[in-house]
């Protein structure tokens, strides 16, 4: 059976972590399907952190550490920032 790999964008990652109804049910189905491999980007964590520091995500009560810990405690995997390895 082929493996399906998906990467969450920043909004989907936030919405998934907060169980927000804004996340489409089709996306939630993909995330919750144990046959799929779900990734999140370190860059999303940076983006969330920057937006929080600028006061643009006041509706989010979860910290970056909580997002990271909740994601990696489940079946979601963190991507490697390959840009930092380029010369």
Secondary structure as a PSIPRED ss2 file (coil, helix, strand):
# PSIPRED VFORMAT (PSIPRED V4.0)

   1 X C   1.000  0.000  0.000
   2 X C   1.000  0.000  0.000
   3 X C   1.000  0.000  0.000
   4 X E   0.000  0.000  1.000
   5 X E   0.000  0.000  1.000
   6 X E   0.000  0.000  1.000
   7 X E   0.000  0.000  1.000
   8 X E   0.000  0.000  1.000
   9 X C   1.000  0.000  0.000
  10 X H   0.000  1.000  0.000
  11 X H   0.000  1.000  0.000
  12 X H   0.000  1.000  0.000
  13 X H   0.000  1.000  0.000
  14 X H   0.000  1.000  0.000
  15 X H   0.000  1.000  0.000
  16 X H   0.000  1.000  0.000
  17 X H   0.000  1.000  0.000
  18 X C   1.000  0.000  0.000
  19 X C   1.000  0.000  0.000
  20 X C   1.000  0.000  0.000
  21 X C   1.000  0.000  0.000
  22 X C   1.000  0.000  0.000
  23 X C   1.000  0.000  0.000
  24 X C   1.000  0.000  0.000
  25 X H   0.000  1.000  0.000
  26 X H   0.000  1.000  0.000
  27 X H   0.000  1.000  0.000
  28 X H   0.000  1.000  0.000
  29 X H   0.000  1.000  0.000
  30 X H   0.000  1.000  0.000
  31 X H   0.000  1.000  0.000
  32 X H   0.000  1.000  0.000
  33 X C   1.000  0.000  0.000
  34 X C   1.000  0.000  0.000
  35 X C   1.000  0.000  0.000
  36 X E   0.000  0.000  1.000
  37 X E   0.000  0.000  1.000
  38 X E   0.000  0.000  1.000
  39 X E   0.000  0.000  1.000
  40 X E   0.000  0.000  1.000
  41 X C   1.000  0.000  0.000
  42 X H   0.000  1.000  0.000
  43 X H   0.000  1.000  0.000
  44 X H   0.000  1.000  0.000
  45 X H   0.000  1.000  0.000
  46 X H   0.000  1.000  0.000
  47 X H   0.000  1.000  0.000
  48 X H   0.000  1.000  0.000
  49 X H   0.000  1.000  0.000
  50 X H   0.000  1.000  0.000
  51 X H   0.000  1.000  0.000
  52 X H   0.000  1.000  0.000
  53 X H   0.000  1.000  0.000
  54 X C   1.000  0.000  0.000
  55 X C   1.000  0.000  0.000
  56 X C   1.000  0.000  0.000
  57 X C   1.000  0.000  0.000
  58 X C   1.000  0.000  0.000
  59 X C   1.000  0.000  0.000
  60 X C   1.000  0.000  0.000
  61 X C   1.000  0.000  0.000
  62 X C   1.000  0.000  0.000
  63 X C   1.000  0.000  0.000
  64 X H   0.000  1.000  0.000
  65 X H   0.000  1.000  0.000
  66 X H   0.000  1.000  0.000
  67 X H   0.000  1.000  0.000
  68 X H   0.000  1.000  0.000
  69 X H   0.000  1.000  0.000
  70 X H   0.000  1.000  0.000
  71 X H   0.000  1.000  0.000
  72 X H   0.000  1.000  0.000
  73 X H   0.000  1.000  0.000
  74 X C   1.000  0.000  0.000
  75 X C   1.000  0.000  0.000
  76 X E   0.000  0.000  1.000
  77 X E   0.000  0.000  1.000
  78 X E   0.000  0.000  1.000
  79 X C   1.000  0.000  0.000
  80 X C   1.000  0.000  0.000
  81 X C   1.000  0.000  0.000
  82 X H   0.000  1.000  0.000
  83 X H   0.000  1.000  0.000
  84 X H   0.000  1.000  0.000
  85 X H   0.000  1.000  0.000
  86 X C   1.000  0.000  0.000
  87 X C   1.000  0.000  0.000
